[in-house]
Amino acid sequence: MDASTTFDTSDFRSILPRFTREALQANEAFVDLLGRVAARKKATPAQIALAWLLAQKPWIVPIPGTTKLKRLEENIGAADVELTPDDLREIDGAAAKLKVHGARYPDQLERMTGR
């Protein structure tokens, strides 16, 4: 995924502020970071992101969405990715220097969260 990625209108991401062309371009540093770690781990950036979430706390369970079997299998593979304490420090340290651009949800959906 990069700044040139587009989404069909039936794709939920097409309405999310974080997936506008501008936000994707601004957040590309996150994708690059995950890509570097993924290359070392022989994994995909998505698997690294999910493995990072799984490593945070035992009660944190990512719920990735997909409609494609290939992506489901990729997501399941994240459970086999072992991130070392050094990997986690690298990801956390680099991410702390980056600012996420674009809101997670449009305003009308954001108002429905946290209930």
VOGU-620548 format. One line per field, with one value per residue: x, y, z of N, C-alpha, C in turn; residue number from 1. Coordinates in Angstrom, 2 decimals, decimal comma. Layout:
n_x <- (X/...)
n_y <- (Y/...)
n_z <- (Z/...)
ca_x <- (X/...)
ca_y <- (Y/...)
ca_z <- (Z/...)
c_x <- (X/...)
c_y <- (Y/...)
c_z <- (Z/...)
k <- (NUM/...)
This chain:
n_x <- (0,85/0,55/0,86/-0,42/-2,40/-5,73/-9,20/-12,08/-15,46/-17,04/-15,42/-14,75/-12,64/-12,59/-14,03/-12,71/-10,84/-8,10/-7,23/-7,16/-5,63/-3,73/-3,31/-2,36/0,04/1,39/1,56/3,20/5,72/5,29/4,49/6,83/8,57/7,41/7,75/10,54/11,13/9,57/10,89/13,24/12,19/11,04/8,34/5,13/4,35/1,79/1,55/3,54/2,49/0,19/1,39/2,82/0,70/-0,34/1,75/1,57/-0,24/-1,72/-4,48/-5,14/-6,53/-6,26/-8,59/-8,68/-10,10/-11,28/-12,11/-11,02/-9,65/-6,90/-5,81/-6,83/-5,45/-2,87/-3,12/-3,57/-1,09/0,41/0,41/2,46/4,73/7,55/8,37/11,16/12,33/14,09/13,16/10,60/11,28/12,57/10,45/8,61/10,20/10,76/8,16/7,30/8,41/6,96/4,04/0,68/-1,42/-4,64/-7,88/-9,19/-11,82/-14,62/-16,38/-19,14/-19,11/-17,18/-18,45/-20,02/-18,43/-16,84/-18,89)
n_y <- (-1,17/2,18/5,74/5,85/4,00/3,02/2,74/0,82/1,98/0,26/-0,68/-0,45/1,12/3,23/5,34/6,17/8,58/8,14/6,78/8,40/9,83/11,78/11,24/8,61/9,06/10,65/8,83/6,88/6,35/4,70/2,33/1,76/1,28/-1,04/-2,69/-2,96/-4,41/-6,65/-7,73/-8,70/-10,65/-12,38/-12,08/-10,50/-6,96/-6,56/-8,82/-8,27/-5,98/-7,07/-9,02/-7,35/-6,11/-8,40/-8,86/-6,93/-7,00/-9,74/-9,74/-8,25/-8,48/-8,54/-7,72/-8,23/-7,25/-8,84/-9,90/-11,77/-14,96/-15,41/-13,22/-13,70/-16,04/-14,99/-13,18/-14,97/-16,16/-14,33/-15,02/-16,78/-15,29/-14,25/-11,69/-10,19/-8,78/-6,72/-6,21/-5,23/-2,93/-1,49/-1,05/0,35/2,56/3,82/4,32/6,10/8,45/9,20/10,72/9,95/10,44/11,59/10,91/8,12/7,29/8,62/11,56/10,97/8,21/7,99/9,14/7,04/5,24/3,79/3,40)
n_z <- (0,00/-0,85/-1,51/-3,95/-3,88/-4,39/-3,53/-4,16/-4,26/-2,81/-0,86/2,51/3,43/1,69/2,70/4,92/6,68/7,14/4,95/2,76/-0,17/0,57/3,31/3,14/1,79/3,68/5,78/4,87/5,88/8,07/6,81/5,44/7,60/8,74/6,57/6,43/8,77/8,22/5,98/7,13/8,78/7,08/6,42/5,89/5,69/6,82/8,44/10,31/11,53/12,73/14,36/16,05/17,43/18,74/20,48/22,41/24,75/26,54/26,35/24,18/21,10/17,77/15,19/12,19/9,08/6,15/2,83/1,35/0,85/0,62/2,00/4,53/5,20/5,18/7,33/9,47/9,53/10,94/13,58/13,82/13,62/15,25/17,25/18,55/21,70/20,90/18,29/18,89/20,35/18,33/16,50/18,16/18,92/16,46/15,57/17,51/16,70/14,57/13,13/13,00/10,27/9,39/10,48/12,35/11,86/9,96/11,12/11,79/12,24/14,21/16,39/17,18/18,46/21,36/23,15)
ca_x <- (0,00/1,30/0,02/-1,18/-3,43/-7,11/-10,17/-13,39/-16,45/-17,61/-14,42/-14,95/-11,54/-12,81/-14,64/-11,92/-9,88/-6,72/-6,90/-7,14/-4,33/-2,83/-2,95/-1,51/1,38/2,00/1,78/4,03/6,87/4,88/4,53/8,25/9,09/6,92/8,37/11,93/11,08/9,01/11,92/14,14/11,46/10,43/6,90/4,58/4,11/0,54/1,83/4,32/1,56/-0,64/2,27/3,10/-0,49/-0,40/2,84/1,35/-0,86/-2,39/-5,90/-5,34/-6,76/-6,61/-9,69/-8,53/-11,20/-10,93/-13,07/-10,21/-9,05/-5,44/-5,50/-7,12/-4,31/-1,75/-3,37/-3,36/0,37/0,99/0,55/3,73/5,84/8,10/9,07/12,03/12,30/14,76/12,23/9,55/11,88/12,80/9,15/8,08/11,05/10,55/6,78/7,16/8,89/6,06/2,69/-0,34/-2,24/-5,98/-8,65/-9,48/-13,16/-15,30/-17,02/-20,39/-18,78/-16,42/-19,42/-20,65/-17,45/-16,62/-20,13)
ca_y <- (0,00/3,44/6,91/5,67/2,99/3,51/1,76/0,81/2,57/-0,79/-0,97/0,40/2,08/4,38/6,45/6,46/9,66/7,65/6,16/9,35/9,87/12,62/10,52/7,47/9,59/11,08/7,67/5,90/6,02/3,54/1,16/1,49/0,69/-2,42/-3,42/-3,30/-5,50/-7,81/-8,33/-9,46/-11,75/-13,17/-11,94/-9,34/-5,84/-6,79/-9,79/-7,59/-5,12/-7,93/-9,63/-6,29/-6,01/-9,60/-8,80/-5,85/-7,50/-10,99/-9,55/-7,51/-9,41/-7,80/-8,27/-7,69/-7,56/-9,17/-10,71/-12,63/-16,09/-15,20/-12,27/-14,38/-16,93/-14,10/-12,69/-16,09/-16,36/-13,39/-15,70/-17,51/-14,33/-13,97/-10,41/-10,17/-7,48/-5,72/-5,85/-4,39/-1,62/-0,80/-0,59/1,38/3,76/4,50/4,79/7,26/9,64/9,45/11,20/9,35/11,45/11,14/10,34/6,70/7,18/9,90/12,06/10,29/6,88/8,19/9,39/5,78/4,39/4,03/3,34)
ca_z <- (0,00/-0,89/-1,78/-5,19/-3,66/-4,41/-3,05/-4,78/-3,35/-1,95/0,15/3,69/3,56/0,81/3,46/6,11/6,49/7,18/3,67/1,65/-0,84/1,36/4,53/2,75/1,51/4,95/6,65/4,18/6,73/8,87/5,93/5,20/8,83/8,83/5,46/6,78/9,75/7,52/5,13/8,01/9,40/6,00/6,65/5,19/6,61/7,56/9,50/11,35/12,27/13,58/15,38/17,03/18,29/19,58/21,47/23,37/25,99/26,19/26,11/22,93/19,99/16,55/14,40/10,83/8,18/4,78/2,09/0,49/1,54/0,64/3,08/5,79/5,45/5,54/8,69/10,40/9,60/11,89/14,88/13,79/13,57/16,58/17,37/19,72/22,40/20,06/17,22/19,46/20,66/17,06/15,98/19,07/18,85/15,18/15,51/18,40/15,99/13,44/13,46/12,14/9,60/9,04/11,57/12,19/11,28/9,71/12,35/12,15/12,80/15,45/17,47/17,56/19,12/22,79/23,94)
c_x <- (0,90/0,33/-0,80/-2,29/-4,81/-8,03/-11,48/-14,40/-17,11/-16,64/-14,57/-13,86/-11,74/-13,43/-13,81/-10,88/-8,42/-6,28/-7,10/-5,74/-3,31/-2,37/-2,05/-0,09/2,09/2,35/2,67/5,26/6,54/4,97/5,98/8,89/8,69/7,53/9,80/11,97/10,58/10,06/12,88/13,48/10,85/8,91/6,41/4,43/2,83/0,77/2,62/3,39/0,70/0,19/2,61/1,91/-0,57/0,64/2,59/0,86/-1,61/-3,88/-6,18/-5,41/-7,14/-7,74/-9,58/-9,72/-10,68/-12,07/-12,34/-9,52/-7,53/-5,05/-5,79/-5,96/-3,08/-1,91/-3,12/-1,87/1,05/1,22/1,87/4,95/6,29/8,88/9,87/11,85/13,00/13,87/11,16/10,07/12,11/11,49/8,60/8,87/10,83/9,14/6,56/7,59/7,97/4,71/1,73/-1,21/-3,58/-6,66/-8,95/-10,81/-13,66/-16,08/-18,26/-20,13/-18,03/-17,36/-20,08/-19,69/-17,40/-17,86/-20,10)
c_y <- (1,23/4,56/6,75/4,63/3,64/2,37/1,93/1,38/1,54/-1,18/0,04/1,46/3,31/5,57/6,86/7,55/9,19/7,03/7,10/9,36/10,66/11,89/9,33/7,94/9,98/9,90/6,60/5,49/4,82/2,26/0,77/0,80/-0,77/-3,28/-3,83/-4,47/-6,77/-8,50/-9,18/-10,73/-12,70/-13,25/-10,77/-8,18/-6,02/-7,78/-9,16/-6,70/-5,95/-8,59/-8,60/-6,13/-7,19/-9,56/-7,76/-6,33/-8,77/-10,82/-8,70/-8,51/-8,60/-8,50/-7,67/-8,11/-7,88/-9,94/-11,72/-13,72/-15,91/-14,27/-12,89/-15,29/-16,13/-13,62/-13,77/-16,34/-15,42/-14,03/-16,47/-16,58/-14,03/-12,66/-10,43/-8,85/-6,38/-5,27/-4,90/-3,00/-0,82/-0,23/0,53/2,67/4,54/5,08/6,02/8,56/10,04/9,94/10,57/10,47/10,83/10,50/8,87/6,50/8,56/10,29/11,27/8,89/7,00/8,42/8,10/4,85/4,71/4,00/2,19)
c_z <- (0,00/-1,28/-3,06/-5,05/-3,67/-3,98/-3,79/-3,78/-2,45/-0,82/1,29/3,81/2,70/1,54/4,68/5,83/6,44/5,86/2,49/1,05/0,00/2,62/4,21/2,48/2,79/5,84/6,03/4,99/7,63/8,04/5,65/6,41/8,94/7,73/5,76/7,77/9,06/6,66/5,96/8,54/8,36/6,20/5,80/6,18/7,43/8,70/10,63/12,18/13,21/14,68/16,46/17,98/19,24/20,70/22,56/24,73/25,62/25,89/24,87/21,79/18,76/15,81/12,99/9,97/6,79/4,14/1,21/1,31/1,66/1,79/4,45/6,17/5,85/6,98/9,73/10,60/10,58/13,25/14,96/13,74/14,99/16,54/18,67/20,47/21,59/18,91/17,74/19,81/19,39/16,51/16,85/18,98/17,57/15,10/16,40/17,73/14,83/13,94/12,47/11,58/9,23/10,24/11,29/11,48/10,88/10,97/12,75/12,70/14,12/16,63/17,96/18,32/20,61/23,65/24,89)
k <- (1/2/3/4/5/6/7/8/9/10/11/12/13/14/15/16/17/18/19/20/21/22/23/24/25/26/27/28/29/30/31/32/33/34/35/36/37/38/39/40/41/42/43/44/45/46/47/48/49/50/51/52/53/54/55/56/57/58/59/60/61/62/63/64/65/66/67/68/69/70/71/72/73/74/75/76/77/78/79/80/81/82/83/84/85/86/87/88/89/90/91/92/93/94/95/96/97/98/99/100/101/102/103/104/105/106/107/108/109/110/111/112/113/114/115)
